């Protein structure tokens, strides 16, 4: 059940995760997630959240105006 709308079931899919940091944009594509079929709310498992934190931290060390990272290639 969805924690946002309390109505829909969540399905496993992928999404794009975006972070703004110091006038730069970090984009992580193909991130595994759970998406509500009713309201579209996206949630991540603890494991995926931890991996996203590592990916974003690493991207911050090589900042460009835009960084696009494929989750599957670095996770």
Biopython code that builds the backbone (N, CA, C, O; Angstrom):
import numpy as np
from Bio.PDB.StructureBuilder import StructureBuilder

atoms = [
    (1, "UNK", "N", (0.844, -1.186, 0.000)),
    (1, "UNK", "CA", (0.000, 0.000, 0.000)),
    (1, "UNK", "C", (0.889, 1.250, 0.000)),
    (1, "UNK", "O", (1.971, 1.256, 0.587)),
    (2, "UNK", "N", (0.427, 2.274, -0.650)),
    (2, "UNK", "CA", (1.153, 3.537, -0.759)),
    (2, "UNK", "C", (1.085, 4.317, 0.554)),
    (2, "UNK", "O", (0.029, 4.416, 1.178)),
    (3, "UNK", "N", (2.225, 4.864, 0.959)),
    (3, "UNK", "CA", (2.279, 5.690, 2.170)),
    (3, "UNK", "C", (1.815, 7.118, 1.925)),
    (3, "UNK", "O", (1.581, 7.861, 2.879)),
    (4, "UNK", "N", (1.676, 7.517, 0.663)),
    (4, "UNK", "CA", (1.251, 8.881, 0.348)),
    (4, "UNK", "C", (-0.268, 8.980, 0.205)),
    (4, "UNK", "O", (-0.901, 9.834, 0.826)),
    (5, "UNK", "N", (-0.848, 8.102, -0.617)),
    (5, "UNK", "CA", (-2.293, 8.193, -0.865)),
    (5, "UNK", "C", (-3.090, 7.122, -0.118)),
    (5, "UNK", "O", (-4.317, 7.189, -0.056)),
    (6, "UNK", "N", (-2.397, 6.146, 0.445)),
    (6, "UNK", "CA", (-3.023, 5.038, 1.187)),
    (6, "UNK", "C", (-4.032, 4.265, 0.346)),
    (6, "UNK", "O", (-4.930, 3.616, 0.883)),
    (7, "UNK", "N", (-3.880, 4.337, -0.978)),
    (7, "UNK", "CA", (-4.852, 3.694, -1.852)),
    (7, "UNK", "C", (-4.206, 2.705, -2.815)),
    (7, "UNK", "O", (-4.710, 1.596, -2.994)),
    (8, "UNK", "N", (-3.118, 3.088, -3.422)),
    (8, "UNK", "CA", (-2.547, 2.289, -4.501)),
    (8, "UNK", "C", (-1.516, 1.279, -4.057)),
    (8, "UNK", "O", (-0.925, 1.394, -2.983)),
    (9, "UNK", "N", (-1.312, 0.282, -4.907)),
    (9, "UNK", "CA", (-0.249, -0.692, -4.710)),
    (9, "UNK", "C", (1.013, -0.174, -5.381)),
    (9, "UNK", "O", (0.945, 0.553, -6.372)),
    (10, "UNK", "N", (2.167, -0.553, -4.837)),
    (10, "UNK", "CA", (3.452, -0.140, -5.397)),
    (10, "UNK", "C", (3.955, -1.213, -6.352)),
    (10, "UNK", "O", (3.809, -2.408, -6.097)),
    (11, "UNK", "N", (4.550, -0.769, -7.453)),
    (11, "UNK", "CA", (5.166, -1.691, -8.401)),
    (11, "UNK", "C", (6.654, -1.369, -8.502)),
    (11, "UNK", "O", (7.060, -0.218, -8.343)),
    (12, "UNK", "N", (7.459, -2.388, -8.767)),
    (12, "UNK", "CA", (8.892, -2.188, -8.961)),
    (12, "UNK", "C", (9.128, -1.646, -10.358)),
    (12, "UNK", "O", (8.610, -2.178, -11.340)),
    (13, "UNK", "N", (9.916, -0.582, -10.438)),
    (13, "UNK", "CA", (10.242, 0.038, -11.720)),
    (13, "UNK", "C", (11.559, 0.790, -11.552)),
    (13, "UNK", "O", (12.272, 0.562, -10.574)),
    (14, "UNK", "N", (11.890, 1.665, -12.467)),
    (14, "UNK", "CA", (13.066, 2.522, -12.328)),
    (14, "UNK", "C", (12.648, 3.970, -12.545)),
    (14, "UNK", "O", (11.617, 4.256, -13.153)),
    (15, "UNK", "N", (13.479, 4.876, -12.031)),
    (15, "UNK", "CA", (13.204, 6.301, -12.163)),
    (15, "UNK", "C", (14.514, 7.051, -12.342)),
    (15, "UNK", "O", (15.592, 6.461, -12.273)),
    (16, "UNK", "N", (14.416, 8.335, -12.569)),
    (16, "UNK", "CA", (15.580, 9.212, -12.635)),
    (16, "UNK", "C", (15.599, 10.060, -11.375)),
    (16, "UNK", "O", (14.602, 10.695, -11.031)),
    (17, "UNK", "N", (16.740, 10.071, -10.685)),
    (17, "UNK", "CA", (16.922, 10.806, -9.433)),
    (17, "UNK", "C", (17.780, 12.030, -9.730)),
    (17, "UNK", "O", (18.857, 11.906, -10.313)),
    (18, "UNK", "N", (17.310, 13.209, -9.333)),
    (18, "UNK", "CA", (18.007, 14.460, -9.632)),
    (18, "UNK", "C", (18.313, 15.223, -8.355)),
    (18, "UNK", "O", (17.473, 15.324, -7.461)),
    (19, "UNK", "N", (19.542, 15.764, -8.279)),
    (19, "UNK", "CA", (19.976, 16.555, -7.128)),
    (19, "UNK", "C", (20.613, 17.837, -7.646)),
    (19, "UNK", "O", (21.406, 17.806, -8.588)),
    (20, "UNK", "N", (20.267, 18.962, -7.032)),
    (20, "UNK", "CA", (20.958, 20.222, -7.316)),
    (20, "UNK", "C", (21.971, 20.452, -6.209)),
    (20, "UNK", "O", (21.645, 20.344, -5.027)),
    (21, "UNK", "N", (23.223, 20.777, -6.600)),
    (21, "UNK", "CA", (24.287, 20.984, -5.623)),
    (21, "UNK", "C", (25.242, 22.047, -6.152)),
    (21, "UNK", "O", (25.860, 21.862, -7.200)),
    (22, "UNK", "N", (25.362, 23.143, -5.441)),
    (22, "UNK", "CA", (26.287, 24.229, -5.808)),
    (22, "UNK", "C", (26.176, 24.616, -7.283)),
    (22, "UNK", "O", (27.168, 24.576, -8.010)),
    (23, "UNK", "N", (25.004, 24.982, -7.717)),
    (23, "UNK", "CA", (24.750, 25.407, -9.098)),
    (23, "UNK", "C", (25.028, 24.323, -10.133)),
    (23, "UNK", "O", (25.193, 24.625, -11.315)),
    (24, "UNK", "N", (25.081, 23.077, -9.706)),
    (24, "UNK", "CA", (25.261, 21.951, -10.613)),
    (24, "UNK", "C", (24.073, 21.006, -10.466)),
    (24, "UNK", "O", (23.362, 21.039, -9.462)),
    (25, "UNK", "N", (23.871, 20.179, -11.460)),
    (25, "UNK", "CA", (22.791, 19.196, -11.427)),
    (25, "UNK", "C", (23.407, 17.811, -11.576)),
    (25, "UNK", "O", (24.170, 17.555, -12.507)),
    (26, "UNK", "N", (23.066, 16.924, -10.651)),
    (26, "UNK", "CA", (23.511, 15.533, -10.700)),
    (26, "UNK", "C", (22.284, 14.688, -11.033)),
    (26, "UNK", "O", (21.283, 14.724, -10.318)),
    (27, "UNK", "N", (22.371, 13.934, -12.114)),
    (27, "UNK", "CA", (21.258, 13.100, -12.564)),
    (27, "UNK", "C", (21.698, 11.640, -12.507)),
    (27, "UNK", "O", (22.720, 11.269, -13.084)),
    (28, "UNK", "N", (20.923, 10.819, -11.811)),
    (28, "UNK", "CA", (21.194, 9.383, -11.754)),
    (28, "UNK", "C", (20.012, 8.688, -12.431)),
    (28, "UNK", "O", (18.878, 8.770, -11.960)),
    (29, "UNK", "N", (20.288, 8.018, -13.519)),
    (29, "UNK", "CA", (19.228, 7.362, -14.294)),
    (29, "UNK", "C", (19.092, 5.894, -13.908)),
    (29, "UNK", "O", (20.004, 5.299, -13.334)),
    (30, "UNK", "N", (17.939, 5.326, -14.232)),
    (30, "UNK", "CA", (17.675, 3.895, -14.059)),
    (30, "UNK", "C", (17.788, 3.434, -12.611)),
    (30, "UNK", "O", (18.298, 2.347, -12.340)),
    (31, "UNK", "N", (17.315, 4.258, -11.685)),
    (31, "UNK", "CA", (17.372, 3.927, -10.262)),
    (31, "UNK", "C", (16.176, 3.038, -9.906)),
    (31, "UNK", "O", (15.032, 3.419, -10.154)),
    (32, "UNK", "N", (16.427, 1.854, -9.325)),
    (32, "UNK", "CA", (15.316, 0.993, -8.916)),
    (32, "UNK", "C", (14.454, 1.686, -7.863)),
    (32, "UNK", "O", (14.972, 2.324, -6.946)),
    (33, "UNK", "N", (13.141, 1.554, -8.004)),
    (33, "UNK", "CA", (12.236, 2.202, -7.053)),
    (33, "UNK", "C", (10.917, 1.452, -6.988)),
    (33, "UNK", "O", (10.672, 0.517, -7.750)),
    (34, "UNK", "N", (10.075, 1.885, -6.058)),
    (34, "UNK", "CA", (8.701, 1.405, -5.953)),
    (34, "UNK", "C", (7.806, 2.591, -6.258)),
    (34, "UNK", "O", (7.930, 3.643, -5.630)),
    (35, "UNK", "N", (6.899, 2.429, -7.226)),
    (35, "UNK", "CA", (6.031, 3.526, -7.649)),
    (35, "UNK", "C", (4.568, 3.154, -7.434)),
    (35, "UNK", "O", (4.133, 2.065, -7.807)),
    (36, "UNK", "N", (3.814, 4.072, -6.828)),
    (36, "UNK", "CA", (2.388, 3.857, -6.603)),
    (36, "UNK", "C", (1.654, 3.905, -7.938)),
    (36, "UNK", "O", (1.868, 4.814, -8.740)),
    (37, "UNK", "N", (0.794, 2.928, -8.171)),
    (37, "UNK", "CA", (0.028, 2.878, -9.418)),
    (37, "UNK", "C", (-1.095, 3.907, -9.450)),
    (37, "UNK", "O", (-1.642, 4.183, -10.517)),
    (38, "UNK", "N", (-1.451, 4.481, -8.295)),
    (38, "UNK", "CA", (-2.537, 5.461, -8.243)),
    (38, "UNK", "C", (-2.002, 6.889, -8.293)),
    (38, "UNK", "O", (-2.374, 7.662, -9.176)),
    (39, "UNK", "N", (-1.126, 7.245, -7.344)),
    (39, "UNK", "CA", (-0.681, 8.645, -7.244)),
    (39, "UNK", "C", (0.707, 8.901, -7.827)),
    (39, "UNK", "O", (1.099, 10.056, -7.994)),
    (40, "UNK", "N", (1.462, 7.832, -8.142)),
    (40, "UNK", "CA", (2.782, 8.010, -8.735)),
    (40, "UNK", "C", (3.893, 8.280, -7.742)),
    (40, "UNK", "O", (5.025, 8.545, -8.146)),
    (41, "UNK", "N", (3.595, 8.218, -6.431)),
    (41, "UNK", "CA", (4.617, 8.451, -5.409)),
    (41, "UNK", "C", (5.752, 7.435, -5.570)),
    (41, "UNK", "O", (5.511, 6.247, -5.784)),
    (42, "UNK", "N", (6.984, 7.918, -5.464)),
    (42, "UNK", "CA", (8.172, 7.086, -5.626)),
    (42, "UNK", "C", (8.842, 6.903, -4.269)),
    (42, "UNK", "O", (9.006, 7.862, -3.515)),
    (43, "UNK", "N", (9.229, 5.656, -3.961)),
    (43, "UNK", "CA", (10.020, 5.386, -2.761)),
    (43, "UNK", "C", (11.185, 4.484, -3.144)),
    (43, "UNK", "O", (11.134, 3.753, -4.132)),
    (44, "UNK", "N", (12.241, 4.558, -2.331)),
    (44, "UNK", "CA", (13.431, 3.737, -2.539)),
    (44, "UNK", "C", (13.609, 2.815, -1.344)),
    (44, "UNK", "O", (13.241, 3.162, -0.222)),
    (45, "UNK", "N", (14.175, 1.636, -1.589)),
    (45, "UNK", "CA", (14.525, 0.759, -0.481)),
    (45, "UNK", "C", (15.710, 1.382, 0.255)),
    (45, "UNK", "O", (16.377, 2.272, -0.272)),
    (46, "UNK", "N", (15.966, 0.913, 1.468)),
    (46, "UNK", "CA", (17.111, 1.421, 2.229)),
    (46, "UNK", "C", (18.412, 1.180, 1.471)),
    (46, "UNK", "O", (19.289, 2.044, 1.446)),
    (47, "UNK", "N", (18.536, 0.011, 0.856)),
    (47, "UNK", "CA", (19.755, -0.323, 0.114)),
    (47, "UNK", "C", (19.975, 0.645, -1.047)),
    (47, "UNK", "O", (21.090, 1.123, -1.252)),
    (48, "UNK", "N", (18.922, 0.932, -1.802)),
    (48, "UNK", "CA", (19.031, 1.860, -2.935)),
    (48, "UNK", "C", (19.336, 3.268, -2.432)),
    (48, "UNK", "O", (20.141, 3.975, -3.038)),
    (49, "UNK", "N", (18.710, 3.683, -1.337)),
    (49, "UNK", "CA", (18.976, 5.015, -0.767)),
    (49, "UNK", "C", (20.437, 5.153, -0.366)),
    (49, "UNK", "O", (21.056, 6.186, -0.622)),
    (50, "UNK", "N", (20.990, 4.123, 0.259)),
    (50, "UNK", "CA", (22.401, 4.148, 0.657)),
    (50, "UNK", "C", (23.300, 4.233, -0.570)),
    (50, "UNK", "O", (24.281, 4.976, -0.571)),
    (51, "UNK", "N", (22.972, 3.477, -1.611)),
    (51, "UNK", "CA", (23.772, 3.500, -2.832)),
    (51, "UNK", "C", (23.670, 4.858, -3.525)),
    (51, "UNK", "O", (24.670, 5.364, -4.035)),
    (52, "UNK", "N", (22.489, 5.449, -3.550)),
    (52, "UNK", "CA", (22.323, 6.787, -4.130)),
    (52, "UNK", "C", (23.183, 7.808, -3.400)),
    (52, "UNK", "O", (23.798, 8.672, -4.024)),
    (53, "UNK", "N", (23.222, 7.703, -2.076)),
    (53, "UNK", "CA", (24.048, 8.623, -1.288)),
    (53, "UNK", "C", (25.517, 8.491, -1.680)),
    (53, "UNK", "O", (26.213, 9.499, -1.804)),
    (54, "UNK", "N", (25.995, 7.271, -1.874)),
    (54, "UNK", "CA", (27.387, 7.049, -2.284)),
    (54, "UNK", "C", (27.639, 7.614, -3.680)),
    (54, "UNK", "O", (28.666, 8.249, -3.922)),
    (55, "UNK", "N", (26.710, 7.383, -4.588)),
    (55, "UNK", "CA", (26.857, 7.864, -5.966)),
    (55, "UNK", "C", (26.901, 9.387, -6.005)),
    (55, "UNK", "O", (27.750, 9.964, -6.684)),
    (56, "UNK", "N", (25.999, 10.039, -5.288)),
    (56, "UNK", "CA", (25.947, 11.504, -5.275)),
    (56, "UNK", "C", (27.198, 12.074, -4.610)),
    (56, "UNK", "O", (27.747, 13.070, -5.080)),
    (57, "UNK", "N", (27.649, 11.456, -3.531)),
    (57, "UNK", "CA", (28.869, 11.912, -2.855)),
    (57, "UNK", "C", (30.062, 11.831, -3.801)),
    (57, "UNK", "O", (30.878, 12.751, -3.850)),
    (58, "UNK", "N", (30.167, 10.741, -4.550)),
    (58, "UNK", "CA", (31.259, 10.592, -5.513)),
    (58, "UNK", "C", (31.146, 11.620, -6.633)),
    (58, "UNK", "O", (32.155, 12.179, -7.062)),
    (59, "UNK", "N", (29.939, 11.874, -7.107)),
    (59, "UNK", "CA", (29.738, 12.848, -8.184)),
    (59, "UNK", "C", (30.119, 14.254, -7.738)),
    (59, "UNK", "O", (30.592, 15.055, -8.544)),
    (60, "UNK", "N", (29.917, 14.556, -6.463)),
    (60, "UNK", "CA", (30.253, 15.887, -5.942)),
    (60, "UNK", "C", (31.749, 16.157, -6.017)),
    (60, "UNK", "O", (32.161, 17.316, -6.060)),
    (61, "UNK", "N", (32.574, 15.108, -6.034)),
    (61, "UNK", "CA", (34.020, 15.307, -6.074)),
    (61, "UNK", "C", (34.517, 15.659, -7.470)),
    (61, "UNK", "O", (35.635, 16.151, -7.622)),
    (62, "UNK", "N", (33.708, 15.415, -8.483)),
    (62, "UNK", "CA", (34.093, 15.719, -9.866)),
    (62, "UNK", "C", (33.023, 16.583, -10.518)),
    (62, "UNK", "O", (32.585, 16.315, -11.637)),
    (63, "UNK", "N", (32.613, 17.614, -9.808)),
    (63, "UNK", "CA", (31.483, 18.434, -10.252)),
    (63, "UNK", "C", (31.688, 19.051, -11.624)),
    (63, "UNK", "O", (32.753, 19.571, -11.956)),
    (64, "UNK", "N", (30.636, 18.969, -12.393)),
    (64, "UNK", "CA", (30.513, 19.642, -13.668)),
    (64, "UNK", "C", (29.181, 20.371, -13.603)),
    (64, "UNK", "O", (28.468, 20.265, -12.605)),
    (65, "UNK", "N", (28.835, 21.103, -14.642)),
    (65, "UNK", "CA", (27.529, 21.757, -14.634)),
    (65, "UNK", "C", (26.411, 20.727, -14.552)),
    (65, "UNK", "O", (25.425, 20.915, -13.839)),
    (66, "UNK", "N", (26.583, 19.625, -15.302)),
    (66, "UNK", "CA", (25.608, 18.538, -15.270)),
    (66, "UNK", "C", (26.370, 17.218, -15.254)),
    (66, "UNK", "O", (27.268, 17.009, -16.070)),
    (67, "UNK", "N", (26.018, 16.326, -14.332)),
    (67, "UNK", "CA", (26.569, 14.973, -14.292)),
    (67, "UNK", "C", (25.424, 13.993, -14.465)),
    (67, "UNK", "O", (24.451, 14.029, -13.712)),
    (68, "UNK", "N", (25.537, 13.112, -15.463)),
    (68, "UNK", "CA", (24.516, 12.089, -15.692)),
    (68, "UNK", "C", (25.165, 10.735, -15.438)),
    (68, "UNK", "O", (26.169, 10.390, -16.061)),
    (69, "UNK", "N", (24.581, 9.969, -14.516)),
    (69, "UNK", "CA", (25.156, 8.703, -14.085)),
    (69, "UNK", "C", (24.109, 7.613, -14.243)),
    (69, "UNK", "O", (22.947, 7.810, -13.887)),
    (70, "UNK", "N", (24.513, 6.459, -14.774)),
    (70, "UNK", "CA", (23.606, 5.314, -14.892)),
    (70, "UNK", "C", (23.778, 4.451, -13.648)),
    (70, "UNK", "O", (24.852, 3.891, -13.428)),
    (71, "UNK", "N", (22.742, 4.339, -12.843)),
    (71, "UNK", "CA", (22.771, 3.607, -11.574)),
    (71, "UNK", "C", (23.315, 2.193, -11.766)),
    (71, "UNK", "O", (24.164, 1.748, -10.993)),
    (72, "UNK", "N", (22.840, 1.492, -12.778)),
    (72, "UNK", "CA", (23.219, 0.098, -12.993)),
    (72, "UNK", "C", (24.713, -0.063, -13.269)),
    (72, "UNK", "O", (25.279, -1.122, -12.998)),
    (73, "UNK", "N", (25.344, 0.955, -13.794)),
    (73, "UNK", "CA", (26.763, 0.861, -14.122)),
    (73, "UNK", "C", (27.671, 1.158, -12.940)),
    (73, "UNK", "O", (28.851, 0.808, -12.975)),
    (74, "UNK", "N", (27.155, 1.794, -11.895)),
    (74, "UNK", "CA", (28.003, 2.157, -10.756)),
    (74, "UNK", "C", (27.552, 1.556, -9.434)),
    (74, "UNK", "O", (28.292, 1.627, -8.453)),
    (75, "UNK", "N", (26.379, 0.975, -9.376)),
    (75, "UNK", "CA", (25.865, 0.410, -8.119)),
    (75, "UNK", "C", (26.435, -0.970, -7.871)),
    (75, "UNK", "O", (26.115, -1.598, -6.862)),
]
sb = StructureBuilder()
sb.init_structure("model")
sb.init_model(0)
sb.init_chain("A")
sb.init_seg("    ")
for serial, (resi, resn, name, xyz) in enumerate(atoms, 1):
    if name == "N":
        sb.init_residue(resn, " ", resi, " ")
    sb.init_atom(name, np.array(xyz, "f"), 0.0, 1.0, " ", f" {name:<3s}", serial, name[0])
structure = sb.get_structure()
